[in-house]
Amino acid sequence: MSVKVQTTDFDVGAEVAVMRLSSANIGALVSFVGQVRDFNDGDNVTSMFLEHYPGMTEKALSEIIAQAKAGWSIADATIIHRVGELKPQDQIVLVLVASVHRQDAFAACEFMMDQLKTNAPFWKKEQTQNGLRWVEAKASDEAARQRW
């Protein structure tokens, strides 16, 4: 199980290869990659700045993995989340989940993303044509988290 919070980009293929080759018992590997869009709430977005509390953020991400491991039979999981200034099409987050069977990998990956959107201590500020603004939590993200 691995958690990384970093300013640098990540190589999805390299991360998948490391996890895929870590055990002959892995029958499924599911990944989610989130990236910066060039729009949000009807406005063009030219950049996004993500802030976090070092130490606290990694602890929260590790707890999300622990919850997924308690809920599903998973062999391994990784969360990589970027912070700092990001531009449209930059990768923000990678969630990888490996398991013996695909059902557990899919469900655990979806659970982890739903938890990340609401429970991870990140703060996002967008630069739009109308200036800077903080990104507010969405009711749909909370509803997704609540279904678990």
Secondary structure, DSSP 8 states (H G I E B T S, - for coil): -EEEEESS---HHHHHHHHHTT-TT--EEEEEEEE--SEETTEEEEEEEEEE-TTHHHHHHHHHHHHHHHHS--SEEEEEEE-EEE-TT-EEEEEEEEESSHHHHHHHHHHHHHHHHHHS-EEEEEEETTEEEE----HHHHHHHHT-
